[in-house]
Amino acid sequence: MSGSCERRMAIPADLYEINRRYLWGLCYRMTGNASDADDLVQETFVKALEHPPARVDLPMRPWLVRVALNLSRDLLRSRRRRQADVWLPSPVPSEDLEAPPSFEPRASEGDSPMARYDMLESVSFAFLLALEALTPSQRAVLLLRDVLDYSTAETAEALGSSESSVKVTLLRARRAMQSYDKEKIARSPAHLDLTNRALEQFLLYLGAGNVEALEKLLTADVVSISDGSGEVAAALKPIYGRDKVLRLILKTAERFGDSIGVILRSLNGAPAIVFETQAYLPNHVTRFTMHCDVDQSGLIRRLNFVLAPSKLRRL
């Protein structure tokens, strides 16, 4: 039996499962796409089997993380060359994300990150959208330092970089995140309750045909984003303003009529709506999700519609 085969057999099932979950959480945060994360994790372990590290007696986690990050950065670079103007993350059930495992040692107090994002915040739509402003390397450094609490030295090792380069990259990444940091609303239980209430009211008013109440539920500068990824019909540009967004909502409701069913679910750590219909319309969806951001008073300031079937497989 070859040495490569022996190494394959030396990877215990429990070690595979622990690292698989950890790597999936990392790759999802890197790409914002659950299907891509599935593929990246699989490819990482294929590389581990076909081209294992020289020292198989050492912990596998650092080596696997480095491979997964390299693959994720390559995917992001490729995606950006072909990406359309509109992009949204793929929704993931919150129960898959509530306690992503992190077994790395925390950074020492002297090297502790200045900015910290908790694990659920780091899979929220708002955070994943903010990460799109970063380069792939900036995204990797920010996630390792400010989400997973790697030290500067651990981050440099994971990325095959120098500590000085990591510090510069992190500084630039944090600058790029300043707008998000300034505008974000704390994800408190009270705010999540406001979001849930806004979605319930949205469904109530829409079902009753109460256009006036529906209009009052939206902020004047509300924006709507629809991501069909070229697979189904969707708005190609963001839609701004209460009047235009309201027309889109009413037109969509009219198109599907009574054939559409709805269910409230917790996706990416926040309440969201899953719409499903049995009515077949050419080039249109049979299932899509709606996510919203609300302001401090509970009014909807942003609507995100994920329509691409490839992004809904996790549901």
N, C-alpha and C positions, 0 to 999 in steps of 0.2 A: 504493500500500500504506500502511495507517495506521501511526502511530508505535507503537501497541500491537503490531501484527504484527511490526514491525521488531525490537522488543524481544524478542519470542518467539524470533525467529531468532538473536538475539544471545547466547542462553544456550547455551554449548557443551555437548556431550554429556558430556565428562569432568568439567566443573564441576558438572553436574547429578548425576552419579553420586557424586562425592566428597561433595557436600552431602547427597544423599539418604541415604547410609549414616550420616553424622554426625547428621542430624536424626532418623533412625529410632532410633538409640541414645538420643538425648535424649528423644524422645517415649515410648519404651518405659519408660525410667526414671521419667518423669513419671506415666505411667498404669499401668504394670505389666501392660499388655495388648498383645500383639503385633498383633492385628487393629486395635485402636484406633490403634496407632502407624502402621500402614500407611495408614489413612484420614487421619490427621493430616498425614502427610508429603505425601500426594497433594493434600490441601486447601491445604497451604502453597504448593505449586508452582502450583496453580490460581490462587491469589491473586497469585502473582508474575507470572503471565502476564496475568491480567485487570486487575490494579491494581499494576503494577510500581513500585518506589521511584522517587522523582524523580531521583535521581542513579544512573543505571545504570552510570556509569563507575567507581563505588566498589565495593569488594568486596561481594559479595552475602551472605556468611555472616552478618554481624551482623543484617541485615534479616530474613533467613530464620529465624534463631533467635528473634528477637522475635515474629514471626508464629506460629511453631510453639509457643512458650511460651504465648502468649495463647490459642491454640486448645486447648492441653492443659489450661490452667487452667479454661477454660469447660467442657470435657468433664468434668473432675473434679467441678466444682460440680454439674453435672447428674447425674452418676453417684451422688453422695452423697445426693441427694434421693430416689433410688429404690432404693438399694443395700440388700440383705438383710443379716442379721447375719453371715453367713458369706461371706467373699471371699478368694480366693487369686489370685496372679498367673497369667498364662498361661505355660506352660513353653516355653522356647526352646532349641534345640540349642546347646551350648556353643561349637561351632565357628563359630557366627554371631556370637559375642560376645567371643572371646578377644582380639581386637585392634581394638576400635572406634576409628576414627580421631579424633584430636583435634589440630587444627591451630591452635588458638587459642594466643596467647602466654601463657606461664605468668605467674602473678601475681608481682610483684616480691617480693624477700625481706622487705621491710618490710610488705607487704600479703599475705603468704602465709597461707593458712588454718591455723588452730590444729588443727583436726580434719581428717583426710584419710581418704578411703575409696578403695581402688583400684577399677579399672574392673570387675573381675569380682565383687568384693564388692558393688558397687552394683547388680548384677542378680541377686543371690542372693535366694531366697525370704525369708529372714530380714530382709534389708535392705528389700526392697520392702514387706513387711508392716509394718515399723517406720515407713516413710514414710507409711503410711495415717493415722498419728496427727497428721500435719502438715496445715495448711491448704494449698490449692493454691499460694499465694504463698510460704509457708515452704518447701514442697517444691522449688519452682523455685530459690529462693535457695540452699538447701542443696546442691542438685545442681550449680549453677554454681560456687559457692565451694569446696565441700569435695570434690567429685568431679572436676569439669572444671577446677578451679584458675583460674577467672576472678578478676580483681581486683575490688575493690569497685566501682570506676568502670565496668568492663566489665559487671558484673552489673546495675548501675543502668541503664546504657544498654540492655541487653537487655530489661529489664522496664519501661522507661519510668518509672523511679522515681528518687528521690534517693538519694545515697550514705548519708545518715543513716538513711533508711528501710530500706535494705538491711542496715545494721549491726544495727538493732533487730530486724528480721525474722530475721536469721541467729542472733542471740542466742537468740531464742525457739525457733527450730527446733532448735538444739543442745541446749537444755534438754529439749525433747520427745524427743530421741534419747538421753538419758542412760541410760535403762533398757536400750536396745539396746546401747549402748557398754559398759555394765557387765556384761551377761550374755553378750555374744557370745564365741564361741570362735574363736581365730585359724584362718583357713582355710589351714592349712599342708598340705603334701603328706602328712604323717603323719595329720592329722585327716581328710583326704579318703580316705585308705586305710582308716581306721577306719569311715568311712561306707560305703565300698564293701564292706568285710567284713561289716558289720551287715546290709546288704541281701542279700548272698549267703547269710548264715546264715538270714535271714528266709525266703528262697525255699526253702532246703534243709529247714528245719524244717516249713514249711507243706506242702511237697510230700510229706514223709514222715509228715505227720500227728502230728508230735511236739509236742503241745500244751504239755508241761512245759518243753521247751527254748525254745519260742516265748515262753512267759510270762516266762521268766528273761531274755529278750532285751530286754524292755520295762522301763523305770523304773516305780516305783510310781505316780508322778504323771504318767505319759505322757498326752498329749492328742492327739486325732485330729480333723482338720478336713477336711470334704468339701465341695467346691464344684461344684454342678450347675447353678448360675446359673438355676435354674427351668426348665432344658431337659430334665433327666433326674432320676430319683429320687436323692435324696441326703439325708444327715442335715442338718436345718435348724439345728442348734446344735452347737457343739463337744462332743466326748465326752471326759470326763475320767476318769482312773483305769485301772489295768492291767486289772482284771476286765472293765469295760465295753468297753474298746478291743479286748481279746482276743475277746470275744463278737462284736463287729462283724467282725473279721477272719475268724473261723471261719464266721460266717453268710454272708459274702460268698464265701468259698471254696467253701462247700457249694452256694451258688446257681449258681455257674458250673461247678463240677465239673472234669472233665478237658478241657473244651472251651477252656480259657483258655491262651493262650501268653504267655510273658514274655521280655523282653529288657532287659538293663542298658544304660543310655545315660548320657551326660554331658549334663545339662540345667541351664542357669543356673549353670554352673561347678562342678557337683557331681554325684556319681553319683545316678541315679534309676532307677526301674523303669517300663517301659511294658507294660501288660497289654492283650492283645487277645483277643477271642473271636468266633467265628462264630455262636455260639448266640444266637438272637433272643429277648429277653425284653421284653415291652411296657414302654415308659417307662424302660428300663434302657440302660446304655451298652454299646457293643461295644469301646470302647477308653478307657483312662484311665491316668493316671500316678500314681506314688507317690513322694513325696519325704520324706526323714527328716532330723531333727536328732539327733545323738548326743552324749552327754556325754563327758567325758574318758576314761572307761573303755570307751567303745564301745557303751553301751546306748542304745537308742532312746528319746528323750524327747519326740519330737513326730513325728506322721505327717500329711502333707498329701496329700490325694487330689484331683486335678483331673479331674472327670468331664464338664464341659460341653464338648460337641463344638466350640462356637465358640471355645473357648480352646485347642484342640488342633490347629488348622489348620497351625501352623508346623511340626508334626512330620510 
